[in-house]
């Protein structure tokens, strides 16, 4: 039987997570994309802590619709600001099993423009 889109995403995510690890010096920028919103977290996997987080649900993001590329770009800028305020400039990008396209790419590009290196 053919795998559903959700199963394919889950498989890609587990395959990527085996290789991508965040450290204290270079934490992991993890992305979760739902149909309605997009979420980003900067995670230190050695300490199992979230260092910074942003989503389209945040009032600081200033978006009215959470499911478009402009909203994802706003979240990318916001997560870059929050990471820079905690002296984090380099991260490892974890696209969460999603393809690097559309909202995921918009968030990543905006985070790069905000000063994060990955």
N, C-alpha and C positions, 0 to 999 in steps of 0.2 A: 504494500500500500504506500502511496506517495505521502511524504511527510508534509505536515501543514506548515504554514509560514512561522507560526509560533514555535513549533518543534525545531525548525531549522535555525531560528534565532537562538534558541536555548542551546543547541549543539555548538553553534559558532561561539557563543558566549563561554561555554565551558572549555572549549578548545583554546580560546584566547586567554582565559584566566589561568590556565596551566603555565603559560609563558610569561604573563605580565604580572609583576610583583612591584608594589610600591614600598619604598624604604623611607627612613627619616629624612635623608638628604634629598631624595627624589620621590615624592609620594605619587600615588595613582589618581588620575583624574577620571572618575567613573561616570558614565552617562547612562541614564535610563530614559527611554522614550516611550511614552504611552500615546494613545490616540488623541488625548486632550492636552497633555502637558509634556514638558521635558525637564529633567532633573539632572543636576551635576553635583558631584561630591569630590573633594580632595581627601584621600584616605591614606593613612600610614598603616600598611599591612603588618609591619613588625610589632607595633603597639596596639593594633586593632582599634584605631580611633579615627573619627572623622575630624579633619582639621578645618574644613570650610565646606559650605554647602550653598546652593542657590537653585531656584526653580522658577517656573513661570507663575507659581502660586505666590511668590514673594511680592510684597507691596513695593519693594525697592526696584523690582524689575521694570515696573511701569508699563506693563503690557495689558491689553484688553482681551486679546485672543491668544491662547497659549499654544496653539497647534500650527503655527506657521514659522517660516524661516526667520522673520524679523524678531519674533519672540525668542527663538533659539539664540540669535545673535545677542540679544539683550541679556540673556542668561550667561552667555559666554563672557561678556564684558563684566558682568557682576561677579562671576566666580573668579575671574582674573583679579579684580580689585580686592576681593576678600582674601585670596591667596597671597597677594602682594603685601597686604597689611599684616600677614603673619610671616613675612620674610620668606615666602616660597616663590621661587622664580622658575624652577625646573620641575616638570612632572612627567609621568609616564601616562600616555593616553590609552584608556580602556573604553572602546566604543560600545561595549556591552552587547556584543553579538550583532549589532546593527551594521548595515553597510555604511561605508563612509560616503554619504550622499545626502543631499537635502538638508534636513534640520540638524543632523549630526555634524555634517561638514560646516554648516553655518555657525554652530556653537564653537567648533574647534577653531575656525578661522578668527572668530571674534575674540576667543581666549588668547590666541597668538598675538593679535593686534593689541590686546590689553597688557601684554608683557610676559605671558607664560611661554616657556620654551619646551617644545616637544616635537 
